Amino acid sequence: MSKRILMLCGDYCEDYETMVPFQALLAVGHSVDAVCPDKKAGETIATAIHDFEGDQTYSEKRGHNFSLNATFADVDPERYDALVIPGGRGPEYLRMNSRVVEIVRHFFRENKPVAAICHGAQLLAGARVLEGRTCSAYPACRAEVELAGGTYAEIPIDGAVTDGNLVSAPAWPAHPAWIAQFLTLLGTRITH
C-alpha cells in the first residue's frame, strides 16, 4: 500500500541524503512531499555534498538545486504516514522553527515512522523527542543526542538502527541499511 511521506528540508540539506531517499521512496510507489519553511512547490533549495576525505570531519561542496514539490504552508501532518529528515546544515535551521518542531513532535506522538540521518538528529534533539531512545547520527551530533536524553548508537558509517518508530543512521553511506529499515517500518513489500 502506498504511503504519503513528508520530507522536511532546509537550505543546505545534504545532497545525497535528500535526493536518494526522495527518489527511492518514489521508485517503490510512495508519495513524497518535499517541503521547506517559507518556500512553495516549484521553488528550490541549495544542497551541500558532504564527503569523507580523511580529515577530522567531512568536507563540504555545493550540491544541486533540489526542487520542492509541495508548499510548507499547506502541510497538515495528520495527512502523512511518515516523516524523513535529511542531514546536512538544514536541521540547524529547521530546529529553530516552531512549526517544524511541532510537525516532528506530531509524528512521535502518533508513533508514525520517522527516518533521520546524519545531522537530522539536531532537529530531533531540538524537538525533544529523543528521551529514552536510541539514535544514530553523524558522530559530531553525539553530544546533542545524549543531552536530549537519548542513547547515541555508535554504529558503522554504513549501518542504521531502528528504535520503535525511529530509523536513524550516521551519514549517506548508510543509505542501503537506512532505507531498507525505513521501508520495513512502512510495511513496504518488495518482491523479486
C-alpha positions as CSV (number, residue, x, y, z in Angstrom):
1,M,0.0,0.0,0.0
2,S,1.4,3.4,-1.0
3,K,2.2,5.7,1.9
4,R,2.3,9.5,1.9
5,I,5.6,10.7,3.3
6,L,6.7,14.2,4.3
7,M,10.3,15.2,3.8
8,L,11.4,18.3,5.9
9,C,14.2,20.2,4.1
10,G,16.1,23.3,4.8
11,D,18.7,25.1,2.6
12,Y,21.9,23.1,2.6
13,C,20.4,19.8,3.5
14,E,22.9,17.2,2.4
15,D,22.5,16.5,-1.3
16,Y,22.6,12.6,-1.2
17,E,20.6,12.4,2.0
18,T,17.8,14.4,0.3
19,M,17.8,13.2,-3.3
20,V,18.4,9.4,-2.7
21,P,15.6,8.7,-0.2
22,F,13.3,11.0,-2.2
23,Q,13.9,9.1,-5.4
24,A,14.0,5.7,-3.7
25,L,10.7,6.2,-1.9
26,L,9.1,7.3,-5.2
27,A,10.6,4.4,-7.0
28,V,8.8,1.9,-4.7
29,G,5.5,3.6,-5.1
30,H,5.2,6.0,-2.2
31,S,4.2,9.7,-2.5
32,V,6.8,12.1,-1.1
33,D,6.2,15.8,-0.4
34,A,9.5,17.7,0.0
35,V,9.0,21.0,1.8
36,C,11.0,23.8,3.3
37,P,9.8,26.6,5.5
38,D,8.9,29.8,3.7
39,K,9.0,28.0,0.3
40,K,6.4,26.9,-2.2
41,A,6.1,24.0,-4.6
42,G,8.4,24.5,-7.6
43,E,11.0,26.6,-5.6
44,T,14.4,25.1,-4.9
45,I,16.8,24.7,-2.0
46,A,20.5,24.6,-2.3
47,T,22.1,21.3,-1.2
48,A,25.6,20.5,0.0
49,I,27.7,17.5,-0.7
50,H,29.5,16.2,2.4
51,D,32.4,13.9,1.6
52,F,34.7,11.9,3.8
53,E,38.2,12.6,2.6
54,G,40.3,11.7,5.6
55,D,40.0,14.9,7.6
56,Q,38.7,15.1,11.1
57,T,35.3,15.9,9.7
58,Y,33.6,15.9,6.3
59,S,34.4,18.4,3.5
60,E,31.5,20.4,2.1
61,K,30.9,21.3,-1.5
62,R,28.0,23.0,-3.2
63,G,25.5,20.4,-4.4
64,H,22.5,20.5,-6.7
65,N,19.4,22.7,-6.6
66,F,16.6,20.4,-5.3
67,S,13.1,21.3,-6.4
68,L,10.5,21.2,-3.8
69,N,7.2,19.6,-4.8
70,A,4.9,20.8,-2.1
71,T,4.3,24.1,-0.1
72,F,5.3,24.2,3.5
73,A,2.4,26.4,4.5
74,D,0.0,23.7,3.3
75,V,1.4,20.9,5.4
76,D,-1.0,19.1,7.7
77,P,1.0,16.4,9.4
78,E,-2.3,14.4,10.0
79,R,-2.3,13.7,6.3
80,Y,1.1,12.0,6.3
81,D,2.0,8.4,7.2
82,A,5.7,9.0,7.8
83,L,8.5,11.6,8.0
84,V,12.0,11.8,6.5
85,I,14.6,14.2,7.9
86,P,17.7,14.6,5.8
87,G,21.0,15.7,7.4
88,G,23.4,18.5,6.4
89,R,23.1,22.0,7.6
90,G,19.3,22.1,7.2
91,P,18.5,20.7,10.6
92,E,20.4,23.5,12.3
93,Y,17.9,26.0,10.8
94,L,14.8,23.8,11.0
95,R,15.1,23.2,14.7
96,M,14.6,26.9,15.4
97,N,11.2,26.9,13.5
98,S,8.4,26.2,16.0
99,R,6.1,24.9,13.3
100,V,8.7,22.4,12.1
101,V,9.3,21.3,15.7
102,E,5.6,20.8,16.2
103,I,5.4,18.7,13.0
104,V,8.2,16.5,14.2
105,R,6.5,16.0,17.6
106,H,3.3,15.0,15.8
107,F,5.0,12.0,14.2
108,F,6.4,10.9,17.5
109,R,3.1,11.4,19.4
110,E,1.3,9.4,16.8
111,N,4.0,6.8,16.6
112,K,4.3,7.2,12.8
113,P,7.6,6.1,11.1
114,V,10.4,8.6,11.1
115,A,13.7,8.3,9.3
116,A,16.5,10.7,10.3
117,I,20.1,10.7,9.1
118,C,23.3,12.4,9.9
119,H,22.7,15.9,11.3
120,G,18.9,15.2,11.3
121,A,19.4,14.3,15.0
122,Q,19.8,18.0,15.7
123,L,16.2,18.5,14.7
124,L,15.1,15.5,16.8
125,A,17.0,16.9,19.8
126,G,15.5,20.4,19.2
127,A,12.0,18.8,19.1
128,R,12.8,17.0,22.4
129,V,11.8,13.6,21.1
130,L,14.9,11.6,21.9
131,E,14.5,11.0,25.6
132,G,14.9,7.3,26.2
133,R,15.5,6.5,22.6
134,T,18.5,5.1,20.7
135,C,19.5,7.3,17.8
136,S,22.5,7.2,15.4
137,A,23.8,10.4,13.8
138,Y,26.9,11.9,12.5
139,P,29.4,11.5,15.3
140,A,29.7,15.2,15.9
141,C,26.0,15.2,16.9
142,R,26.6,12.6,19.7
143,A,26.5,15.3,22.4
144,E,23.2,16.6,21.2
145,V,21.6,13.1,21.2
146,E,22.9,12.5,24.7
147,L,22.0,16.0,26.0
148,A,18.4,15.4,24.7
149,G,18.2,12.2,26.8
150,G,18.9,9.8,24.1
151,T,21.4,7.0,23.8
152,Y,23.8,7.5,20.9
153,A,24.2,4.5,18.7
154,E,27.8,4.2,17.8
155,I,27.5,2.1,14.7
156,P,29.5,1.8,11.4
157,I,29.0,4.7,9.0
158,D,27.1,2.3,6.6
159,G,24.8,1.0,9.4
160,A,21.4,2.0,10.6
161,V,19.4,1.4,13.8
162,T,15.7,1.2,14.4
163,D,14.2,2.1,17.8
164,G,10.4,1.9,17.8
165,N,9.2,4.2,15.1
166,L,12.6,5.9,14.5
167,V,15.2,4.7,12.0
168,S,18.5,6.6,12.1
169,A,21.9,6.4,10.5
170,P,25.2,8.3,10.7
171,A,25.5,9.5,7.1
172,W,24.8,8.8,3.4
173,P,27.0,5.7,3.2
174,A,24.2,4.1,5.3
175,H,21.5,4.5,2.6
176,P,21.0,0.8,1.9
177,A,20.5,-0.1,5.5
178,W,18.7,3.1,6.5
179,I,16.2,3.0,3.6
180,A,15.7,-0.8,4.0
181,Q,14.8,-0.4,7.7
182,F,12.5,2.5,6.9
183,L,10.7,0.5,4.2
184,T,10.2,-2.2,6.8
185,L,8.6,0.3,9.2
186,L,6.4,1.5,6.4
187,G,5.3,-2.1,5.6
188,T,6.6,-1.8,2.1
189,R,7.0,-5.2,0.4
190,I,9.3,-5.6,-2.5
191,T,9.2,-8.9,-4.3
192,H,11.6,-10.3,-6.9
